[in-house]
């Protein structure tokens, strides 16, 4: 059932419209978990349901009546309309609430449909607005019929320029040959333990203790009595095989029918999903940059993913779900898609072989950054494990003493290699309109961020970084993760780089070589200056060494 098209009375506002009545059925979806739990209990006990189960069933019946009544009231008292300038939503029974958002502030449109929504032919529309990074400025309409949601999305984005997007607006479509990258993600191992944890919680919730099941106890006894040097690798292989199969299934479900395209000259749209479908629309004016992400295993296989850095995508968790532009795919394809989203070639510090492009060299970080990574690896990975095994060996059995030195011998080269890889991946620079930052080893991220999107800089130091002459820069952005960090930059060059990358923020705090150093009052004190486009907190400013003809203030660590 679709809401009728609004008819505007001459000289008057358009009429109010209600949500789809099938919203009431969507609210009943929570019944699946308790009813399924009762069914499993009945199967596990041979049909004998105890007093506790009957109490649970009665509570479910009462809850169903209450939730249904509340859902009916909510549906009856929630309506919306789209005027020429605003999206208005009214809700509430005793306390009526009217939320009115100007259309020009709407940045993203997200249409999400779970399997239950798709079964009922409805979808959820979420309109992200400027300043909705914490989710507070987001408008949600649950639920609308699919045709009505499409029409409403078109109406909300009608204020944008609908000119041509180019000869080929489609940036990417899923290629099922990319399935080979699915096992190179976290889910290849972590997914198995997530599933086992979920099964344990379900069994525990219906009163079944997994450790007391006969087949589980027999499996542990046989495992302990077998040759561990054979069974342990076999178990690991089984975990990897199950994880790989699960990762492939999740890849298919999440990225089915994936399409990334320019819907028009100012609107980027990504659609994907098999059971739960998602369609996210991002206004080009709010697309602040692109992130090329290469997790360690995926990087080893020559793959990468692409994410958008955009405003209006919700809080941190929602941003992670909505910002994905490309699934794990060949790195060359990821670079092409990232460049298409930026409308300019993506700066690649390490080009994929065969592209014919020269490396886009970034500024390297001081060798002190390498020493810091070596030290942290030794302190947090090698020494704790070695000390624990050695202590247990002294207290219980000499076998653990041998395990201690074997652990140290194996982890030392791994830590050394990871530290060098992390240092090799460090780099930053300015390429035209974009600030480019690369860092990470377990997940190597290359960020191309619009310089004009930076609204403030944070200089962070610690006693150790100050001694090493390093500082961490964080660019505050009203989009994506809200802030992007450039770790371990040379302290004597960081202020000049920040001032060059984002002009208009630090200039009033910089001293020219011909200017006499002077003490500037602390921020907030009488006579203190404020940083344009963002506030900088410090206990006082002093002169930094000259950097490329520019001196800069010194901030204490935060």
C-alpha positions in Angstrom: 0.0 0.0 0.0 1.5 3.3 -1.1 0.8 6.7 0.2 -0.9 9.0 -2.3 1.0 11.7 -4.1 0.8 15.0 -2.3 -1.6 17.5 -3.7 -0.7 21.1 -2.9 -3.6 23.4 -2.4 -3.3 26.7 -4.2 -1.4 29.0 -2.0 -1.1 26.4 0.8 1.4 23.8 2.0 1.3 20.2 0.8 -0.7 17.7 2.9 0.8 15.5 5.6 1.4 11.8 4.8 1.6 8.8 7.0 4.0 5.9 7.1 3.0 2.6 5.4 0.6 0.5 7.6 2.9 -2.5 7.2 5.1 -0.7 9.7 3.0 -2.5 12.4 4.1 -5.9 11.0 7.7 -4.9 11.0 7.5 -4.1 14.7 6.5 -7.7 15.3 9.8 -9.1 14.0 11.2 -9.2 17.5 8.9 -12.2 18.3 11.3 -14.4 16.2 13.9 -14.6 19.0 11.8 -15.6 22.0 9.5 -17.9 20.0 12.6 -19.6 18.4 14.1 -20.0 21.8 11.0 -21.7 23.1 10.9 -24.0 20.0 14.5 -25.0 20.6 13.8 -25.7 24.3 10.8 -27.9 23.3 13.0 -29.9 20.9 15.9 -30.3 23.3 13.5 -31.5 26.1 11.4 -33.8 24.0 8.3 -31.5 24.1 8.4 -31.0 27.9 8.1 -27.3 28.7 8.6 -26.3 32.3 7.1 -23.6 34.3 9.7 -21.1 33.4 9.0 -21.6 29.7 5.3 -21.0 30.2 6.1 -17.8 32.1 8.3 -16.7 29.2 5.4 -17.5 26.8 3.0 -15.4 28.9 5.5 -12.5 29.0 5.9 -12.7 25.2 2.1 -12.5 24.8 1.8 -9.5 27.1 4.8 -7.8 25.4 3.2 -8.5 22.0 0.0 -6.8 23.0 1.9 -3.8 24.5 4.3 -3.4 21.6 1.5 -3.7 19.0 -0.6 -1.0 20.8 2.4 1.3 21.0 3.3 0.6 17.4 -0.3 1.5 16.3 -0.2 4.7 18.3 3.2 5.6 16.9 2.0 4.9 13.3 -1.2 6.9 13.8 0.7 9.9 15.3 3.6 10.0 12.9 3.3 11.8 9.6 5.6 13.8 7.3 5.6 16.1 4.3 8.0 17.6 1.8 7.5 21.3 1.1 9.5 23.4 -1.4 12.1 24.1 1.2 11.9 21.6 4.1 11.3 18.0 5.2 8.8 18.1 8.1 8.2 15.1 10.5 5.6 15.2 13.3 5.5 12.5 16.0 4.4 12.0 19.6 1.2 11.3 21.5 1.1 13.5 24.6 4.1 15.6 23.7 4.0 16.5 20.0 7.3 17.0 18.3 7.8 18.7 15.0 11.2 18.4 13.2 11.7 20.6 10.2 15.0 20.3 8.2 15.8 22.5 5.2 16.3 20.5 2.1 19.7 22.2 1.4 21.0 20.6 4.6 20.2 17.0 3.6 23.5 15.4 2.6 22.8 11.7 2.3 19.9 9.4 1.7 20.1 5.8 3.0 17.4 3.2 2.0 17.8 0.0 4.0 15.6 -3.1 3.9 16.1 -6.1 6.1 14.8 -9.5 5.0 11.5 -8.8 6.9 11.2 -5.4 5.2 11.8 -7.0 1.8 9.2 -9.7 2.5 6.6 -7.0 3.3 7.7 -4.7 0.5 8.8 -1.8 2.6 12.1 0.0 3.4 13.6 2.4 5.9 14.6 5.8 4.7 17.3 7.7 6.7 18.1 11.3 5.7 21.5 12.4 7.0 21.9 16.2 7.5 24.8 18.5 8.0 25.9 18.1 11.6 24.4 14.6 12.0 27.7 12.8 12.7 26.5 11.8 16.1 23.2 10.6 14.7 21.2 13.3 16.5 20.5 15.2 13.3 19.3 12.2 11.3 15.7 11.8 10.2 14.3 8.3 10.0 11.1 7.2 8.4 10.2 3.5 9.1 8.7 2.2 7.1 7.7 3.3 3.6 6.7 1.3 0.5 9.6 0.9 -1.9 8.1 3.0 -4.7 7.1 5.7 -2.1 10.7 5.7 -0.7 12.1 6.1 -4.2 9.8 9.0 -5.0 10.6 10.7 -1.6 14.4 10.3 -2.2 14.0 12.0 -5.6 12.0 14.8 -4.0 14.6 15.3 -1.2 17.4 15.5 -3.7 15.5 17.7 -6.2 17.3 20.8 -5.0 20.6 19.4 -6.3 21.9 20.0 -9.8 20.7 17.2 -12.0 23.1 17.8 -14.9 24.8 15.0 -16.7 27.3 13.0 -14.7 29.6 12.2 -17.6 29.8 9.7 -20.4 29.9 6.7 -18.0 28.3 7.5 -14.7 28.8 3.9 -13.4 32.1 3.7 -11.5 31.9 0.0 -10.5 29.8 -3.1 -10.5 30.5 -6.3 -8.5 32.7 -8.9 -10.3 32.3 -12.3 -8.8 35.9 -13.1 -9.6 36.6 -10.9 -6.6 35.3 -13.6 -4.4 38.9 -14.8 -4.1 39.5 -11.8 -1.8 36.8 -12.8 0.7 38.9 -15.2 2.7 41.6 -12.5 3.1 39.4 -10.5 5.5 38.9 -10.7 9.3 36.0 -13.1 9.0 38.2 -16.0 7.9 39.1 -16.6 11.5 37.2 -14.1 13.6 33.9 -15.1 12.0 34.2 -18.7 13.3 34.6 -17.5 16.9 31.7 -15.0 16.5 29.4 -17.8 15.4 30.5 -20.1 18.2 29.9 -17.3 20.7 26.4 -16.7 19.3 25.6 -20.4 19.5 26.8 -20.6 23.0 24.7 -17.6 24.1 21.6 -19.1 22.5 22.1 -22.5 24.2 22.8 -20.8 27.5 19.7 -18.7 27.1 17.5 -21.8 26.8 19.1 -23.5 29.7 21.5 -25.9 27.9 25.1 -26.0 29.1 27.2 -26.9 26.0 30.1 -28.3 28.1 27.8 -31.0 29.6 26.6 -32.3 26.3 27.8 -35.9 25.7 29.2 -35.4 22.2 31.1 -32.3 23.3 32.7 -34.1 26.3 33.7 -37.1 24.1 35.3 -34.7 21.5 37.4 -33.1 24.2 38.5 -36.5 25.6 39.5 -37.8 22.2 41.3 -34.6 21.3 43.3 -34.8 24.5 44.2 -38.4 24.0 45.3 -37.9 20.3 48.6 -36.8 18.8 48.5 -33.0 19.3 51.1 -32.4 16.6 48.6 -33.7 14.1 45.2 -32.7 15.6 46.1 -29.1 16.4 47.1 -28.3 12.7 43.9 -30.2 11.6 41.8 -28.0 13.9 43.4 -24.9 12.6 42.8 -26.0 9.0 39.2 -26.7 9.8 38.8 -23.2 11.4 40.3 -21.6 8.3 38.1 -23.7 5.9 35.0 -22.8 7.8 36.0 -19.2 8.1 36.7 -19.0 4.4 33.3 -20.5 3.5 31.6 -18.1 5.9 33.5 -15.1 4.5 32.4 -16.0 1.0 28.8 -16.3 2.1 29.0 -12.9 3.8 30.7 -11.4 0.8 27.8 -12.6 -1.5 25.1 -11.4 0.9 26.6 -8.0 1.6 27.7 -7.1 -2.0 25.1 -8.8 -4.1 24.1 -6.5 -7.1 26.7 -3.9 -6.0 26.6 -0.7 -8.1 28.5 2.5 -7.6 27.4 5.3 -9.9 27.0 9.0 -10.2 23.2 9.4 -10.2 23.7 12.9 -11.5 26.5 15.5 -11.6 26.3 16.1 -7.8 25.0 12.8 -6.4 27.1 9.6 -5.8 25.0 6.5 -5.1 26.1 3.0 -3.9 23.6 0.0 -3.8 24.3 -3.5 -2.6 22.8 -6.4 -0.6 21.0 -9.7 -1.1 18.9 -10.3 2.1 19.4 -6.8 3.6 19.6 -4.2 0.8 21.2 -0.8 1.2 21.2 2.2 -1.0 23.2 5.2 0.1 23.2 8.5 -1.7 26.0 11.0 -1.0 25.9 14.6 -2.1 29.1 15.5 -3.9 29.5 18.7 -1.9 29.8 16.6 1.3 32.2 14.1 -0.2 35.4 15.3 1.5 37.8 12.6 0.4 38.4 8.9 -0.2 40.2 6.3 1.9 42.0 3.4 0.3 42.2 0.6 2.9 44.5 -2.4 2.6 44.4 -4.9 5.6 47.5 -7.0 5.9 46.1 -10.3 4.4 44.2 -8.4 1.7 47.3 -6.4 0.8 49.3 -9.6 0.6 46.8 -10.9 -2.0 46.9 -7.7 -4.0 43.5 -6.4 -2.9 42.1 -3.2 -1.3 38.8 -1.6 -0.4 37.5 2.0 -0.9 35.6 4.1 1.6 34.1 7.6 1.3 35.0 10.4 3.7 31.7 12.3 3.8 29.5 14.3 6.1 26.0 13.3 7.2 26.6 9.5 7.4 25.7 9.2 11.0 27.8 8.2 14.1 31.0 6.2 13.9 29.2 2.8 13.6 26.8 4.0 11.0 29.6 5.7 9.1 31.5 2.5 8.8 28.5 0.7 7.3 27.5 3.5 5.0 30.8 4.7 3.8 31.9 1.6 1.9 32.1 2.3 -1.8 33.8 -0.9 -3.0 34.1 -4.4 -1.6 37.5 -6.2 -1.4 38.7 -6.0 -5.0 42.0 -5.9 -7.0 44.1 -2.9 -6.0 44.1 -1.6 -9.5 40.3 -1.5 -9.5 40.2 0.1 -6.1 42.6 2.9 -7.4 40.4 3.4 -10.4 37.2 3.7 -8.3 38.9 6.0 -5.8 39.9 8.3 -8.6 36.4 8.2 -10.0 34.9 9.3 -6.7 37.5 12.1 -6.4 37.0 13.1 -10.0 40.8 13.2 -10.2 43.6 10.5 -10.2 44.1 9.0 -6.7 47.6 9.8 -5.4 49.2 6.4 -5.1 52.5 6.3 -3.2 53.1 2.7 -4.3 51.6 2.0 -7.7 50.3 -1.4 -8.6 52.7 -3.2 -11.0 51.6 -2.8 -14.6 49.9 0.5 -14.2 52.7 2.4 -15.8 52.5 5.2 -13.3 55.4 6.6 -11.4 55.3 6.5 -7.6 53.6 9.6 -6.1 56.3 10.0 -3.5 55.3 11.3 0.0 57.4 12.9 2.7 59.1 10.3 4.7 59.1 10.4 8.5 62.2 10.5 10.7 64.1 7.4 11.6 63.0 8.0 15.2 59.6 6.8 14.1 61.1 3.4 13.2 62.8 3.1 16.6 59.5 3.9 18.3 57.8 1.0 16.5 60.6 -1.4 17.3 60.5 -0.5 21.0 56.7 -0.7 21.2 56.8 -4.2 19.6 59.4 -5.4 22.1 57.6 -3.9 25.1 54.0 -5.0 24.2 54.5 -8.2 22.2 57.8 -9.9 22.9 58.6 -9.2 26.5 55.2 -9.9 28.2 54.7 -13.3 26.6 58.3 -14.3 27.2 58.1 -13.1 30.9 54.9 -15.0 31.5 56.1 -18.3 30.0 59.4 -18.0 31.9 57.7 -17.3 35.2 55.4 -20.2 34.7 58.3 -22.4 33.8 60.2 -21.5 37.0 57.1 -22.1 39.1 55.8 -25.3 37.4 57.7 -27.1 34.7 61.0 -26.5 32.8 59.1 -27.2 29.5 57.7 -23.7 29.7 61.2 -22.3 29.9 61.9 -23.8 26.5 58.5 -22.4 25.3 59.6 -18.9 26.5 62.8 -18.8 24.4 61.0 -20.3 21.4 58.3 -17.7 21.7 60.9 -14.9 21.8 62.8 -16.4 18.9 59.7 -16.5 16.8 58.2 -13.1 17.7 61.4 -11.1 17.5 61.7 -11.4 13.7 58.0 -10.9 13.3 58.0 -7.7 15.4 61.1 -6.4 13.6 59.5 -7.0 10.2 56.2 -5.4 11.2 58.0 -2.4 12.6 59.9 -1.9 9.3 56.7 -2.3 7.3 54.8 0.2 9.5 57.6 2.7 9.1 57.9 2.1 5.4 54.1 2.9 5.1 54.4 6.2 6.9 54.1 9.2 4.6 52.3 12.5 4.1 52.1 15.3 1.6 50.0 17.8 -0.4 48.9 16.9 -3.9 46.9 19.7 -5.5 43.6 20.1 -3.6 44.2 17.1 -1.4 46.1 16.3 1.8 47.5 12.8 1.4 48.3 10.6 4.5 49.4 7.0 4.6 50.1 4.9 7.7 49.4 1.5 9.3 50.6 -2.1 8.8 47.8 -4.4 10.0 45.6 -2.0 8.0 47.5 0.3 5.6 45.3 3.3 5.0 45.9 5.9 2.3 43.8 9.0 2.7 43.1 11.7 0.1 41.4 14.5 2.0 40.3 17.9 0.6 42.5 20.5 2.2 39.5 22.9 2.6 37.7 20.3 4.7 40.3 20.6 7.6 38.7 22.9 10.2 41.4 22.5 13.0 44.7 20.9 13.9 45.7 19.1 17.1 49.3 18.7 18.0 49.8 15.8 20.4 53.0 14.9 22.2 54.2 12.7 25.0 57.4 12.6 27.0 58.7 9.9 24.7 57.8 11.7 21.5 59.1 15.0 22.7 62.4 13.4 23.5 62.5 11.8 20.0 61.6 15.1 18.3 58.2 13.8 17.0 54.7 15.1 17.1 51.3 13.6 16.0 49.1 15.8 13.9 45.3 15.3 13.8 43.3 17.0 11.2 39.7 17.6 12.5 37.1 17.2 9.7 33.3 17.4 9.9 33.1 14.1 8.0 34.0 10.5 8.2 35.8 9.6 11.4 35.8 13.3 12.5 39.6 13.3 12.8 42.5 11.8 10.8 45.9 11.3 12.4 49.4 11.8 11.0 51.6 10.0 13.5 55.3 10.7 14.3 55.9 13.8 12.2 59.2 15.7 12.7 58.4 18.3 15.4 60.4 21.0 13.7 58.5 20.6 10.4 55.0 19.8 11.6 53.7 23.4 12.0 54.9 24.5 8.6 53.3 21.5 7.0 50.0 22.1 8.8 49.9 25.7 7.8 50.7 24.8 4.2 48.1 22.0 4.0 45.3 24.0 5.5 45.9 27.7 5.2 44.0 30.1 7.5 44.3 28.1 10.8 47.8 28.6 12.2 49.1 31.7 10.4 48.4 34.1 13.3 50.5 31.8 15.6 53.5 31.6 13.3 56.5 33.9 13.6 58.6 35.0 10.6 62.4 34.8 11.0 62.6 38.6 11.2 60.1 38.8 14.0 61.3 38.8 17.6 60.0 35.8 19.6 57.4 36.8 22.1 55.2 35.2 24.7 51.6 34.9 23.7 49.0 34.6 26.4 47.4 31.2 27.1 44.2 30.5 25.2 41.3 32.0 27.1 43.4 34.5 29.0 43.0 38.2 28.5 44.6 39.2 25.2 44.9 35.7 23.9 44.2 34.9 20.2 41.9 32.3 18.9 42.5 29.9 16.0 40.3 30.6 13.0 38.1 27.7 11.9 38.7 25.9 15.2 40.0 26.4 18.7 43.4 25.3 19.9 44.0 24.7 23.6 47.4 25.3 25.1 49.0 26.4 28.3 51.2 28.8 26.4 53.0 29.5 23.2 56.8 29.7 22.7 58.9 29.9 19.7 59.7 26.8 17.6 62.8 26.4 15.5 62.6 27.9 12.0 61.2 25.6 9.4 61.5 26.6 5.7 61.5 30.3 6.6 58.6 30.0 9.1 58.7 29.7 12.8 55.8 28.3 14.8 54.4 28.1 18.3 55.1 25.2 20.6 52.2 23.4 22.2 52.4 21.1 25.2 51.2 17.6 24.8 47.5 16.8 25.0 
